[in-house]
Amino acid sequence: MTGGNAILQRRLGVFDATVVGLGSMIGAGVFAAFAPAARAAGSGLLLGLAAAAVVAYCNAMSSARLAALYPASGGTYVYGRERLGPFWGYLAGWSFVVGKTASCGAMALTIGAYVWPEQQRAVGVAAVVALTAVNYAGVQKAAWLTRGIVAVVLALLAAFVVAAFTGGDADAARLDIGADATVGGVLQAAGLLFFAFAGYARIATLGEEVRDPARTIPRAIPLALGITLVVYAAVAVALLAVLGPRALAGSAAPLADAAGGLAPLMRVGAAVAAVGSLLALILGVSRTSLAMARDGHLPRTLAAVHPRSGVPHHAELAVGAVVAVLAATADLRGAIGFSSFGVLAYYAVANASAWTLGPGARRAVPALGLLGCLVLAFALPWTSVAAGAAVLAVGAALYAARSRGPRDA
């Protein structure tokens, strides 16, 4: 059970798989993503949210079809390899592992910022160590913890929406779309908000640990996305109605600013949500690392599976160690745009892979998803585009060097 070809155990049903996706999507992003999106879109924020939701829906449907056909750990790394060729699968896996590892560091620092700002990095490292230990103990235990986190965060967000609309400060006039909304701003906001929607990939990357994947994954992915969209739309409308687009754009903690007397609870909720996001991110990155290690794109020791807990324990420890170093040393405030670019590149490969599954109308959704991913990726700030493109180029160069190695030997 510790070799490179070891098989993970199928323990997750529809409910647990949906919860894992919700834990990834309804995380720290809902507490932080709306302010930068409002700075980009102004009063067109809701249009940006709608655009992000359309692209996310296309990606989710493409991922669900592929995951049912290829129920193995690795997600789009596997789909791209099987449908488009080894290079495209590798590039998708590279984008996911690098981008989401940076996201893990950002989530760890977010936990520290809300729990104990003066010791932000120390708290972040401690959170990484604790959550790596939870994942190491087994995917079912991680799913149970994620279930509790999702329940707490959903309850707090529901309380926020009710308080926002009953507190007397809400004004429906603030929801009107004004002249400050531009096409470029709306698309950039959609790219930033898409980052928060992308958690359904975690369901696909756990394909080898899901019971009856052909039935479970196609149900869990749209269910998780649908619940997340309803939550995000309710929170966005509440924020705009209370703060307005200008005040929302300038807020460092928008839900706390709009919550009135519930502000302390919103800060607790942000920390709990970041814990849920970090837990699911470590889970997903380690599974993609497992799949890439099986094919020799990463050290093969990362493909080892623990005989008792049934998890890729070497990959779990390696990812946890890298994220702990990032949390202790790096400033990852600019990682959101970079990670968004990587995630959109990842889903571009997923949609291109799904396009090969069938002719005619079955290609409409992946075609729209592919176009949407490319548009949103290049609508991001130019620094994010440049950094993301550079990282993809480095990954391609490493692949080319590895491919030439055996022939030169």
C-alpha positions in Angstrom: 0.0 0.0 0.0 3.0 2.4 -0.1 4.1 1.9 -3.7 3.7 4.3 -6.6 0.7 2.4 -7.9 -1.2 2.2 -4.6 -5.0 2.7 -4.8 -6.8 5.2 -2.5 -9.9 4.1 -0.7 -13.4 5.2 -1.8 -15.1 6.7 1.3 -16.9 9.8 0.2 -20.6 10.0 -0.8 -22.5 12.8 -2.5 -23.0 14.7 0.8 -19.4 14.6 1.8 -18.1 15.4 -1.7 -20.5 18.4 -1.8 -19.3 19.6 1.6 -15.6 19.4 0.4 -16.5 21.6 -2.5 -18.5 24.1 -0.3 -15.6 24.2 2.1 -13.3 25.3 -0.8 -15.7 27.9 -2.3 -17.4 29.3 0.7 -14.1 30.2 2.3 -12.1 33.3 3.0 -12.9 34.6 -0.5 -16.5 35.6 0.4 -15.0 37.8 3.2 -12.3 39.4 1.1 -13.0 39.1 -2.7 -15.9 41.6 -3.0 -13.8 44.7 -2.1 -11.2 44.4 -4.9 -14.0 43.3 -7.3 -15.9 46.4 -6.5 -12.8 48.5 -7.1 -12.6 47.1 -10.6 -16.3 47.0 -11.5 -17.9 49.8 -9.4 -21.6 49.6 -9.6 -21.3 46.7 -12.1 -20.2 44.3 -9.3 -23.3 42.1 -9.7 -22.6 41.9 -13.5 -19.1 40.7 -12.7 -20.5 38.1 -10.3 -22.9 36.9 -12.9 -20.1 36.6 -15.5 -18.0 34.6 -13.1 -20.9 32.3 -12.3 -21.5 31.6 -16.0 -17.9 30.7 -16.6 -17.8 28.6 -13.4 -20.9 26.8 -14.5 -19.4 25.8 -17.8 -16.2 24.7 -16.0 -18.2 22.7 -13.5 -20.2 20.9 -16.1 -17.1 20.1 -18.1 -15.3 18.9 -15.0 -18.3 16.7 -13.9 -18.4 14.9 -17.3 -14.7 14.3 -17.3 -14.6 13.2 -13.6 -17.3 10.6 -14.2 -15.3 9.2 -17.1 -11.9 9.4 -15.4 -12.5 8.9 -11.6 -8.9 9.1 -10.6 -7.0 11.6 -8.3 -5.6 14.5 -10.2 -8.5 16.2 -11.8 -7.7 18.1 -15.0 -4.1 16.8 -14.9 -5.6 13.4 -15.7 -8.3 14.7 -18.1 -5.8 16.8 -20.1 -3.4 13.9 -20.3 -6.0 11.4 -21.5 -7.9 13.7 -24.0 -5.2 16.2 -25.2 -1.9 14.5 -24.6 0.7 14.4 -21.8 2.0 17.9 -22.1 -1.4 19.6 -21.6 -2.2 17.4 -18.7 1.1 18.3 -17.2 0.6 22.0 -17.8 -2.8 21.8 -16.0 -1.3 20.0 -13.1 1.6 22.4 -12.9 -0.8 25.4 -12.9 -2.9 23.9 -10.2 -0.1 22.8 -7.9 1.9 26.1 -8.1 -1.1 28.4 -8.0 -3.0 26.6 -5.3 0.1 26.2 -3.1 0.4 30.0 -3.2 -3.3 30.2 -2.3 -2.6 27.9 0.7 0.0 30.3 2.0 -2.5 33.2 1.5 -5.2 31.4 3.5 -2.7 30.6 6.3 -1.8 34.3 6.6 -5.5 35.2 6.5 -6.1 33.0 9.5 -3.3 34.7 11.4 -4.5 38.2 10.4 -7.9 37.5 11.9 -7.0 35.4 14.9 -3.9 37.2 16.2 -2.6 40.0 13.9 0.6 40.6 15.9 1.6 37.0 15.4 0.1 36.5 12.0 2.9 34.3 10.6 3.2 32.1 13.7 -0.5 31.5 13.7 -0.5 30.8 10.0 2.3 28.2 10.4 0.5 26.6 13.3 -2.7 26.3 11.3 -0.9 24.6 8.4 0.7 22.1 10.8 -2.6 21.3 12.4 -4.6 21.0 9.2 -1.9 18.8 7.6 -2.2 16.5 10.6 -6.0 16.3 10.0 -5.5 15.5 6.4 -2.9 12.9 7.2 -5.3 11.1 9.5 -7.6 10.4 6.6 -9.9 12.0 4.1 -13.0 11.0 6.0 -11.8 12.9 9.1 -11.0 15.9 6.9 -14.5 15.8 5.5 -16.1 15.7 9.0 -14.1 18.8 10.0 -15.0 20.6 6.7 -18.7 19.7 7.4 -18.5 21.5 10.7 -16.7 24.5 9.3 -19.2 24.9 6.4 -22.1 24.8 8.8 -20.6 27.5 11.0 -19.8 29.8 8.0 -23.2 29.4 6.4 -24.9 30.2 9.7 -22.8 33.4 10.1 -23.4 34.5 6.5 -27.1 33.9 6.9 -27.1 36.0 10.1 -25.1 38.8 8.2 -27.6 38.9 5.3 -30.6 39.1 7.7 -28.9 41.8 9.8 -28.0 43.8 6.8 -31.5 44.0 5.5 -33.2 44.5 8.9 -30.7 47.0 10.3 -32.1 50.1 8.6 -29.0 51.0 6.6 -29.9 49.1 3.4 -30.9 51.1 0.4 -32.1 49.5 -2.8 -31.0 52.5 -4.8 -27.3 51.5 -4.2 -27.9 48.5 -6.4 -28.4 50.5 -9.5 -25.8 50.1 -12.2 -24.2 53.5 -13.0 -21.8 55.0 -15.5 -18.7 53.9 -13.6 -19.4 50.3 -14.7 -17.2 49.4 -17.8 -16.9 46.2 -19.7 -13.2 45.9 -18.8 -13.9 46.6 -15.1 -16.7 44.0 -15.0 -14.5 41.4 -16.7 -11.7 42.1 -14.3 -14.1 41.8 -11.3 -15.3 38.5 -12.8 -11.7 37.2 -12.9 -11.1 38.1 -9.3 -14.4 36.6 -8.1 -13.9 33.5 -10.1 -11.0 32.7 -7.8 -13.6 32.2 -5.0 -15.8 29.9 -7.2 -13.0 27.5 -8.2 -13.3 25.1 -5.2 -15.4 22.5 -7.1 -12.1 21.3 -8.5 -11.4 19.8 -5.1 -14.3 17.3 -5.7 -12.8 16.2 -9.0 -9.3 15.9 -7.6 -10.7 13.5 -5.0 -12.2 11.3 -7.8 -10.3 8.2 -6.6 -11.7 8.5 -3.0 -15.4 9.0 -4.0 -17.9 6.1 -3.9 -19.6 5.4 -7.3 -17.8 8.4 -9.0 -19.9 8.2 -12.2 -23.0 9.1 -10.1 -21.5 11.0 -7.2 -19.3 13.6 -8.9 -21.8 14.8 -11.5 -24.2 15.4 -8.7 -21.9 16.9 -6.1 -20.2 19.5 -8.4 -23.3 21.4 -9.6 -24.9 21.1 -6.2 -21.9 22.7 -4.5 -21.7 25.4 -7.2 -25.4 26.2 -7.0 -25.4 26.6 -3.2 -22.3 28.8 -3.4 -23.8 31.0 -6.1 -26.9 31.6 -4.0 -24.8 32.5 -0.9 -22.5 34.8 -2.9 -25.4 36.6 -4.6 -27.1 37.2 -1.3 -23.9 38.5 0.4 -23.1 40.8 -2.6 -26.6 42.3 -2.7 -26.4 42.9 1.1 -23.0 44.5 0.9 -24.0 46.8 -2.0 -27.3 47.8 -0.3 -25.6 48.7 3.0 -22.3 50.2 1.9 -22.7 51.1 -1.8 -20.1 50.3 -4.4 -17.7 53.1 -3.4 -17.6 52.3 0.3 -17.4 48.6 -0.5 -14.4 49.2 -2.7 -12.5 51.0 0.0 -13.3 48.5 2.8 -10.6 46.2 4.2 -13.2 44.1 6.0 -16.5 44.7 4.2 -18.6 42.1 6.0 -17.5 43.5 9.4 -18.1 47.1 8.2 -21.6 46.2 7.0 -22.6 43.9 9.9 -23.0 46.5 12.6 -23.2 44.8 16.0 -22.3 41.4 14.4 -18.8 42.7 13.3 -16.9 40.5 15.9 -18.8 37.4 14.7 -17.9 38.3 11.1 -14.2 38.4 12.0 -14.5 35.0 13.7 -16.3 33.7 10.6 -13.5 34.9 8.3 -10.9 33.0 10.4 -13.1 29.8 10.4 -13.7 30.2 6.6 -10.0 30.5 5.9 -9.4 27.3 8.0 -11.9 25.5 5.8 -10.4 26.8 2.6 -6.9 25.9 3.7 -8.0 22.4 4.7 -9.6 21.7 1.3 -6.7 23.3 -0.6 -4.1 21.1 1.0 -6.3 18.1 0.3 -6.6 19.0 -3.4 -3.0 20.0 -4.0 -1.7 16.8 -2.4 -3.9 14.6 -4.6 -2.8 16.4 -7.8 0.8 16.0 -6.6 0.1 12.3 -6.1 -1.1 11.9 -9.7 1.8 13.8 -11.2 4.3 11.8 -9.1 2.8 8.5 -10.4 3.7 9.7 -13.9 7.2 10.8 -12.9 6.6 14.6 -13.2 7.2 15.0 -9.5 9.4 12.8 -7.2 7.9 9.3 -7.1 8.0 9.2 -3.3 5.0 11.6 -3.4 2.9 8.8 -4.8 3.1 6.7 -1.6 -0.2 5.9 0.1 -0.4 5.2 3.8 -1.5 1.6 4.6 -3.9 2.6 7.4 -5.3 6.0 6.7 -5.3 5.5 3.0 -4.0 9.0 2.1 -1.0 10.1 0.1 1.0 10.8 3.2 4.2 11.8 1.6 2.4 14.3 -0.7 0.5 15.6 2.3 3.6 16.3 4.3 5.5 17.8 1.4 2.7 20.2 0.6 2.3 21.1 4.3 6.0 21.8 4.6 6.1 24.1 1.6 3.0 26.0 2.7 4.4 26.4 6.2 7.6 28.0 4.7 5.5 30.3 2.6 3.4 31.3 5.6 6.5 32.0 7.6 8.5 34.0 5.0 6.4 35.2 2.1 4.2 38.2 1.5 1.4 36.8 -0.6 -0.9 39.8 -0.9 -0.4 39.7 -4.7 -1.0 36.0 -4.9 -4.8 36.3 -5.6 -4.3 37.6 -9.2 -1.5 35.1 -9.8 -3.5 32.2 -8.5 -6.6 33.3 -10.5 -4.5 33.2 -13.7 -3.3 29.7 -12.9 -6.8 28.5 -12.0 -8.2 29.9 -15.2 -5.4 28.2 -17.2 -6.3 24.9 -15.4 -9.9 25.1 -16.4 -9.1 26.2 -19.9 -7.5 22.8 -20.3 -10.5 21.1 -18.6 -12.9 22.7 -21.1 -10.6 21.9 -24.1 -10.6 18.2 -22.8 -14.4 18.1 -22.4 -14.8 19.5 -26.0 -13.3 16.3 -27.3 -16.0 14.2 -25.6 -18.8 14.7 -28.1 -19.9 16.6 -31.2 -22.7 19.1 -31.8 -24.5 20.7 -28.9 -22.4 18.8 -26.3 -19.5 21.0 -27.3 -21.3 24.3 -26.6 -20.7 24.4 -22.9 -17.0 23.6 -23.0 -16.5 26.0 -25.9 -18.1 28.8 -23.9 -16.1 27.8 -20.8 -12.8 27.8 -22.7 -13.5 31.2 -24.2 -14.6 32.6 -20.8 -11.5 31.3 -19.1 -9.2 33.0 -21.7 -11.1 36.3 -21.6 -11.1 36.5 -17.8 -7.5 35.4 -17.5 -6.3 38.2 -19.7 -8.7 40.7 -18.1 -6.8 40.4 -14.8 -4.2 43.1 -13.9 -1.2 43.0 -16.2 1.1 42.0 -13.3 -0.9 38.9 -12.6 -1.0 38.0 -16.3 2.8 38.5 -16.6 3.6 36.5 -13.5 1.2 33.7 -14.4 2.5 33.4 -18.0 6.1 33.3 -16.7 5.3 30.4 -14.3 3.6 28.5 -17.1 6.7 29.1 -19.3 8.9 27.7 -16.5 6.7 24.7 -16.2 6.8 24.1 -20.0 10.6 24.4 -20.0 10.9 21.8 -17.2 8.7 19.5 -19.1 10.8 19.9 -22.3 14.0 19.3 -20.3 12.6 16.1 -18.7 11.3 14.9 -22.1 14.7 15.3 -23.7 16.6 13.7 -20.8 16.0 10.0 -21.6 16.8 10.4 -25.3 20.1 12.2 -24.5 21.2 9.6 -21.9 
